[in-house]
Amino acid sequence: SLLDALHGAGVDRALLLLSDLYGRSLRPDIVARAEDLGYLLGPYDSYHSVHSPATGANGTWETARFDAAAYERGRVINADGSGHTGFKGVGYHFAPQAAWPYVEQRVGRLIRQAPYSAWFIDCDATAECLDDFSREHPATRIEDVVLRRQRLAWLETQHKLVVGSEGGSVLFADVIHFGHGVHTPYIGHLDPGFRDRRSPHFLGRHWPPDGPEQSFKPVPVPPSLKTPYFDPTVRLPLYQAALGDEVIATHHWSFDSLKFEDLEATRGLLEILYMAPPMYHLNRTTWPTRRARILRHLAFWGPLHRELATAPLTGFEYLSEDRLVQRTTFHTGRGEVTITVNFGGKPQAGHAAHSATVNGLTAVPMTVFRAAP
């Protein structure tokens, strides 16, 4: 019903990523329906960590559950002979060489059960690569990069999938189609308020399963992080200029477009200026309450991105002394397109407050957008 609701509202193109690997996501009928509606659909997967089979359900997560052989013989080994500890201090890092047969088995099994069109592998494209001193699967950091690249590329060449990962390092840019955590990186560890249940900045619990607070609970951004990560006057679209026509780069899933209630307008305008896709957490309960805001933004961003998704960003400039009026230039086969954004709360440089203006395109229904302040 959520797929039909999206399509009925006019959302005719979307990449839909599930929050889990197994569970309720393994529904061939849902995958087929998404395909019929023109959506890409895929699971969340990871081979970052390997946990002991003896670990209780509350101390592990589904992507890190492998057999005893993987746990005993697949861990990355440090120079001193100890195992390299896994994410959140649980288990160990899973060596890419040792993980390979498990990748083939898991992906093959899931594709047979539900023929997904997309796949997301966590962590790989962050370039967190390690020297492995194991006698069974030794590897340098460079060899680690090569192995991770090979498994990402395999998803496309073997299974014809649209492939994404966390991050978007240049080391992996040619083997992924999209990257999470580029436009907004993971910053959940940078302010204690994010994890303090008494703080107004508390990100929320990973509960309930159908609508975890961390995904749906809006919070104000901590003052300590507002300037370095979200102030447009101190940002530059360097990644977009270098790799924007190669990798579709968006937010980390912990901080979707609606997570920070006091930054919705600014982040929306940055998405337009940089041509970064918005990200929304959705379920059947929250779609009615988020619908109007999402559709309003997509009505402007969507047609624009269809024209500029693969166009290189070739120019960036400030048009006001306070740097709140900015312009990007994209080069298309038909000429140059400019996007001018005024992030400020008052008109200046000929542009309305909280607005975006497009010049050089006639194939879009709107050329001016006003963000809700």
N, C-alpha and C positions, 0 to 999 in steps of 0.2 A: 504493500500500500504506500510506503514511503517513496519507492521508485515511481509509481504512478502519480503521486502527488507532485514530485519534482517535475516530471515531464508535463503534467497538466498545467503547471505554473509557468511553463515556457523555458525551463532549463533543459536545453536540448543537447548539451555537451558537458560532461563532467567526468572526472577521475574519482571514483568512489573506492576508498580503502577501508577495509574492515578492521575492527579493533582487536581481532583475535586470529588464531591460526586454524583451530579446529572448531569445536563447539557449534553454535548455531549458524556460523558462517558457511558451513558445508551444505549448502542447499543448491543443488543443480538447477532447480526451477528458478531461483532468484538470479543465478548467474545468467541463465538463458534470457530471463526477462530484461536484465540490464543490457545484454547484447542487443536485444530487439529494439530497445529504446535509444541505442547509440551511446551508451555509457561504457567506460572502462571500469572494470571491477576486479579487485585483487585483495589478498590477505596480507596480514602483517607477519613477517618471518624474521628470524635472526639465527646466526650461528656464532654469536659473540662469546657466549659462555656455555660451559657444560657442567651440569650439576650431578651430584651423586644420586643414583636411583633410590637410595635410602632416605633422601631428604623428604620431609613431609610436604603435603600440598601447600601449606601456608608459607613454606620457606623457599619455594621455587616458582618458576613460571613455565608455561607450556613449551616455549621455544627452546628452553635449555634442558629439556628432559630427553636424555639419550640412555643407551644401555651402559652396563658396567664397563665394557671394553672401551667405550668412548671416554668415560670418566677417568679410568685408570691409565689409559695409554694415549689419549688425545689431547691432554693438557699442554699448554705452552710451558717450557721449562726455562727458568732463569739461569744466569751464569753460575749461581751458587748451588744449583741442583734443585731448588724449590720450585713449586708450581706457581705460575703467574696468576694471582687472584683475579676472579671474575668480577662482573658488575655488582656493585653494592657489597663487595666482599664475600659473595657467595660463589662457591665452586671455583672454577678456573677458566681462563681464556681458552677457547677451543681453537687449536691449531688448524689453519685452513686446509693443510694437506690431509690431516687426519679426519677433518670434517667432510671431505669431498664425497665419500660413499653415502654418507647420511643426507647430504644435499640432494644427491640423485634420487635416493629412495623417497625422501619426504616430498620433494617437488613432484616427482613422477606420480606418487600415490594421490596427492591432492588434485593434480590436474586430471587424473582419471576419474576422480569422484566429482569434481566440479570444474569444468573447463574455463578457468579464469582467463582474462585478457590482460591483466597487469599483475605485477609482483613487487612487493616492497621488502627489501632486506635491510634491517636496522644496522647501523654502525659502520658498515663496510666503507662507505665513501667519505668518512671523516678522516681517513688516512691515519688512524690509530694502529700503526703496524709495529710489530715486535720482532726482535731477535729471538729465535727459538733454539735452545741448546740441547734439545732432545736428541737422543741417539737414534730414535725411530723415525723422526720427521724433522731433522734440523733445517733451519731456514734463517737467512738474513732478513733484515727489514725489507730490502728490495725484493727478495723472493716472496716475502709475505704480501707485498703489494701486487706482484704478478699473480699470485694464487687467488687473491680476492678479485682482481680484475677478471680472471678467467671464469670464476663462477658467476659474476654479474653478466658477462658477455654471453655465457652459456644459456642463461635464461631467455635471452632474445634469440640467439641462433638456433637453439634446440627446440624451444617451446613457443617462439614467436610472440613473446610477451613484451609489453611496455614496462620498463624496469626503472625502479627508483630506489634510493637509499638515503640514509641520514647523511647530511653533509653534501658536498659537491666539489671536493678537492679536484684540482686540475689533474691529479694523478688518475682520476676515475671519470673525468668529464666525458670521455668518448665511449664509455661503456654503460652509462646511465642516461635515461631520458629526463628524469626529474629528481630534484634534491630537496629534502626537508631540512630546515634549520640553517638556511643560507640567509634569507631575508630577515628572519628573526631567529637567532640561535637559541640554544638551550641556556637559560640563565637562572634556572630554578635553584641553583646552589649559591647564588651570589648575594642573596638577601635573606637573613634569618626569618623574616616575616612570612616568606613563602611557605614555611613549614611549621609555623607557630599557629596553633588553632585559635589562639586568642587575638591574633593580629588581623586587621582588616585586609591584609594582603595575602592571607592564607589561601593557597591555590585550591585546597579542597581535598577530600578523600578520594581514593580510587573505588568509590562505592556510591550508589548501588550499581550492580553490573550493567543494567540497561541504560544508565545515565549517570556515570561517575561525576562527582562534583568537580574534579580536576578538569574535566572537559567542558562542563556547562556552567560552572559558577563564575560570574563576572566579578572581577576585583579591580581596585585601582592599582596602578603601577607604583612600586616603591620609589620615593623621590631620588634615592641614590642611583637608580638605574634609568630614570627617565631621560636624562641628558645623554649619557654615553650610548644608549641603544635606540632611542626613539626621537630625539630632537633632530628634525630635518636640517637644521643649520650646521650640524657637525657631521652629517653623513655625506658620503660620496658613493655613487653607483659604480664602484670599481669592478666588482664581480660581474655586474650586468654588462659593463663595457668589454670585459675580457671574454666572458663565457655565456652571456645572456642569450645568444643565438644558438648555443649548443646544449645548454641545460635549462629546463624549466625550473626555476628556483623559487621556493616559497618559504613559509614559516615552519618552525619546529611545531610538531603537533601538540605540544604542551601549551602553546601560546597562539591559538587560532585567531582569526581576524576580529573576533568579538570578545576575547578573553579580558582585555584591559578596558574597562568601561569608560575611562577618562581619555582614551587614546583612539577611539573608534574612527573619528574623522581624520586624524593625522595619519593613521596607518592605512586607511582607505585611500587617501590622496597619494601616499607613497607607493601603494600598489599600482595606481594609475601612472604616476610619474616614471616608475621603473619598469612597468609592465610585469609586475610580480603577481602571480595568481593569488586571489584570496583563498583562505582555507576556513571551512566551517565544520564544526562538529554537529552532527544531526542524529536525531532519532524521531520516532513518530510523535513523541510528546512535545519536543522542543520546536519542531518544524513550524507549527502554527504561530508560535511567538517570535520566531526569527525570520519568518517568511518575508515580510515587507522590507526589512532592512537588506536582506540578501538580494532580493529581486531588484531593488532600486540600484544597488551597486552594480550588479551584473548587467543591468540594462545598458550601462555606459561602458563598463570595463570589457564585457564579453565581445561585442562587435569590434572594439578597438584591438583587442588581443588577437583576434582572428587575422587581422591585417598585419600585425607587428610581431607575432610570436617568434618568427625566425629572422626578423630584421635586426641587424647589429645596431647597438647603441653607439653612436659616433660623436655625440656632443653633449656637454653638460655645462650650464652656466647659471650664475646668480644674476637676477635682474633688479635686486633692491639691496640697499646697504645693510639691512638687517638679515639678509639671506633667506627671508621667508618666501620670496618669489623666485622660483627656480624653473629652469627649462631643460628638457632633454630632447635630443634629436636622434631619430631613427632613420636609417637609410634603407629604402625599399627599391625594388626594381623600377618603380614609377617615379622615384624622386625622394625628397626628404620630407619627413613628417615631424612636427614639433609638438610637444606636450608641455604646456605651461601651467604651473600650479602655484597658487597663493595659499600658503599655510596659515597666514595671519588672519586675525579677526577683524581687519578693516580693509577696504579696497586700497590697492596701490599698484603702481606700474600698469594701470589700465585693466586690472583684473579684480573681480569681486572677491570678497572675503571667502575663505574656505572653498576655493573653486579650482577646477581644472578646465583648460581650454585646449582643443586640438586644432592644429592647422596643417593642411597638406593632404587631407583625406576627404573624399566625397562619398565614400561607400559606407559611412557609418550614420546611424539615424540621429545621433546627437553629437555636437561638437563642444558643448559646455555642460559642466557638471557642478552642482553645488552640494558639498558635503554638509550634513547636519552638524553644527558646532557642538 
